[in-house]
Amino acid sequence: MHKTIEPGILYFGTPVVLISTLNEDGSPNLAPMSSAFWLGWRCVLGLGTASQTVRNLRRTRECVLNLPSVDLVGAVDRLALTTGTNPVPSYKAQRGYRFEANKFARAGLTPVASQTVEPPRALECPVQLEAVVEAIHGIGDEDEALRGRIVTIETRIQRVHVVEEILMTGVENRIDPNKWRPLIMSFQHFYGLGPQVHPSALSQIPESLYRSPDVDRARLLQMA
């Protein structure tokens, strides 16, 4: 039997992303989030407009999307209830957030230079995606109570860095889903992926057929 309910959130489970951006003074910011999804070499991020990350993305149009594995859950959780915005926005203060100037140090992660953007990558994350902002769209703008509070940010990936341990053996440019164990956020709790439950008919389609023109566009960029 199904029951009709009204939950406060609908976060049914998505991968955690650590977004690195640059603050106004040139220092790096690192923010955990999980409202993200991928289409080709594009990633769409859902963020609150009062966050330092959104301010940085509006200004610089650059970021790195660092994807932590389940092994980095401690580092991610150390960033919980911290913000790079000073003073802390009132709605975050009510939730117990505090200002943290050095997010990388707080998490215990190492910033390393990127190749195509200014924000640094997080060395310990198995996947690091350098990206630029292509578009920013308001969410709920038809509602006066929501207008200006939430945005989706469309980013285009320019460089993909992964550790060799998660690559598919004997196949070029493919990540092995049996080796990659992303950190998942579901209703404010951390989880990992379980074993494969069933082969997918979609896996018979070669990944190369999904190749985006953004890949060729990224190849034209000079290496830093």
N, C-alpha and C positions, 0 to 999 in steps of 0.2 A: 504494500500500500504506500502511495506517495502522500506526503503532507505538504501543504502550502505554508512556506515560512518566509520571513523577511530578514535574512542575515545582514549584518552591518557591512560586510565585505563579500566579494565574490572572487577571491584569490584561490582558484582551484588547483594551482600548481604550475609554476614556470621556473626556468633556470635563473639563478642569481647572477647579476652582472655588477661588476665594480667599474664604475665610470670614472676615468681620470680626465680632468680638465685643468685649465690654468686660471688662477685667480687674477684679479687686477694687478697685484704686485708681482706677478710672475711665479708665485709659489704654486705647487700642484695641489689640487683637491681630489679626493677619492671618495666616491659615494656608492654605497650598496643600493641596489634596486632589483626588482624582479618583474616589473611590468614591461616586458620586451618580447618581440617576436621578429623572426627573420623571413624575408622573401628574397630569394636570389642573394645578391651581395648588398642588400639593403636591410637595415634593422630599424624598427619603429620602437621608440621609447615613450612610455607614458610617465609624466613627471608633474609634480606640483610646481607652480610658477614661483613660489616663494623660496625655492631651494637655490643654493649657491650654484649647483650644477647647471640649472636652467639659465641663470644669469651669465655664467661663463659661456655656455653654448650659444646664447644669443649674441654675445660680444665677439667671440673668437671663431665660432663655427667649426671647432675641431674637438676631438676627444679620442680616447682609446677605450674600447669595451673589453675589459678583462674578465674572462670567465673562470671562476674558481672551481676546483674539483671538490669532492666531499672532504678531502684531506685538509682543506683550508677553512673549514667551518669556524674554527676558533678565531682566525684572522678576520673573517667577515663579521662575526658576532661582536668583536671588539669595536667595530665601527657603528654598531647599533646605538641609537639614541645620541648620536653626535651630528653636528652640522658645521659646515664651513661658513655659515652666515652669522655675522656679528653686528648688531645684537641678534639674539635668537628670536625668530618670529614667534609671536604670541601663541599661535596654535601648536607650535612645536614645544615651546616652553611648558605648556599645559600637559604635554605628553611626556615630559621628563627629559627632553633633549638638552644638550649643553654644547657650547662652542668648542671646537677642536681645530687648532690652526694647522697641525701637522698630522694629516690623516694617515699617510704612509707609515709614519713612526708608530702611531696609535695601533695600526693593524699589525705591525711587525713585518711589513712588506717592503720590498726594495724597488725604488724607481729606477728605470733604465731608459735610455734615449730611444725615441721612436725614429722611424725612417722617413715618414711623409707628413707628420703632424708635430706640433710643439709639445703637447702633453706627453708625459712619460708613460711607459708601460709598467705593469706590475710583474716583476721578474718571476715570482713564484707561481703565477697563474699559468696553467698549461695552455690556455688559448688567449691570444691577445689580438684584437682587431682594431687597427687604426682606421679612423673614420672622419668624415666631414659632414656637416649639416646641409641637407638639401632643402628641407621645408619644415616649417613649424605651424601646426594647426591647433586652434582652440578646441577644447572639448566641453560640451554642455553650454556653449555660448548663448543658446536660445533661452536658458534659464538664468534669471537675474541672480539667484543664489549661487550659481556655479560659474558664471561668466568671469573669465580671466584667472581662474584658480588652477585649471589643469590644462596641459597641452600634450599633444603627441608630436614627437620630433623624429622626422625621417632622416636617417643617416645613411651615407653611402660608404661602404668599406673600401679602403684603399690598399691595405696590406694585411695579410693573415699570417700570424706566427703561431706555431704549435710545437709542443715537445714531440720528439720522435716516438716516444713510448705509446702514443695514442694513434699512430698512423697504421693503416692497413698493410700488412705484410705483402710485398710483391706487387702492390698497386700504387701508382703515382697519384699524388694529390687527393688522397681519400683518407678520411678519419674513420677508424674502426669503431662502430657503436658498441662493440663488446669490450673495448678498452677505455673508452671515454666515459667517465663517471662525473657528470655535472652535479653541482649542488642545487637542490630544488627547494623553493619556498612554497609552502602550501598552508594557507590560513595562518600565517605568521609563525610557522614552525619549519625547521630544516629537515629535509629528507634527501635520500639518494635514490638512484634508479635500481630496480631489482633486475633479475635476469630476464632475458627475452622470453615473452610468453607465447609467441606464435610468429612464424615467418610471414612477412608481408608480401602480397602480390606486387605492390609498388616497387619492391626492391629489385624486381626483374628489369626495371627500366634503368638503363645506364645513367649515372649521375651526369655524365657529359652532356646529355640532352637537355639538362636544365641550366646549362652554362649561360650566365648573364653577360651582356655586352659590357657591364661594369668591370669584368675581369680584364678585358683588353684595355679598357680605359685606365685601369690601375697600373697595367704594365708600362704605360707611357711615362709614369712618374719616375723621376730620378731618385736613386737610392741616396739617402743621407750619409 
